[in-house]
């Protein structure tokens, strides 16, 4: 009988051993002399750190806008002490079409996207239309006030979150692009000089309406074909910031640059809302501060670059016509009321006066 018990115990022990081995475990025998204590997890080494989390940042950027994107990434990593590490897709690696990239951010394909005002145009078209009217903004500071108003009084971020699951970093000043100027092969100082001019502009309704009100004939030429259009006379004149004028080589086919400063654009950091809500309050603060740092870099360097490029373009042979020689008031009188009448009932009622009062 004892022999049978011993044999059964041996078989049972072998079965337990095989079961533990099959599960990747091991069989241990407790020490009956050791005091009984509740099990506890092993302590982490004193020098261990939490695993860094990745933030995917996208854009289709170059020049100063690329510098701004990198500043955001660098600052976010610095403020977080490495807890947030950026993956940078800033030069079009994930796409070059702004509309597609906006939708991709909305769907969470990446976390942060630096672009222009397209998202805002989608949710507040009745307000963004005004921004495309020539001479809407006095200067860059005026446009800063406009974006602050859009968020605080027109519910920009509430609408973005509700409709597209994104938010804009507009608590601090945004990045304002340098002003747009007119170039032509003749000096332009009043609306009378625009009559019959074959004038290339972006195909944006407020822009087109502004210059048509001056008597210009708008020519819809893609930017990549603009040099050739100016060279061959398909277009007589165009308007752009200095960096685009220099980049396009328009100084080779245009004699005059008029400092009209008639329009300003903006760059905005947008975040996917689902990602944003995974951040702690401290991390949200870091993201906002990183965006503000990028905006500041762009605004400071942009103003410096604008002055430098005007000098470069002058050295290339262009005649710079200062604002003092241009009848800005006459342009405003020719443009503003006709454009407001054209879009009455489409844009926000009283919006122009509200913007001008900022």
Secondary structure, DSSP 8 states (H G I E B T S, - for coil): -HHHHHHHHHHHHHHHHHHHHHTT-------TTS-----------TT-----EEEEEEEB--HHHHHHHHHHHHHHHHHTTTSEEEEEE-BSTT-S-HHHHHHHHHTTSSSEEEE-SHHHHHH-HHHHHHHTSTT--SSHHHHHHHHHHHHHHS-HHHHHHHHHSEEE--SS--EE----EEEESS---SGGGGTT-EEE--S-HHHHHHHHTTT-EEE---GGGHHHHHHHTS-SEEEE-HHHHHHTTGGGT--EEE-------EEEEEEEHHHHTTS-HHHHHHHHHHHHHHHHHHHHHHHHHHHHHHHHHHHTT-EEE-GGGS-HHHHHHHHHHHHHHHTTTTS-TTHHHHHHT-
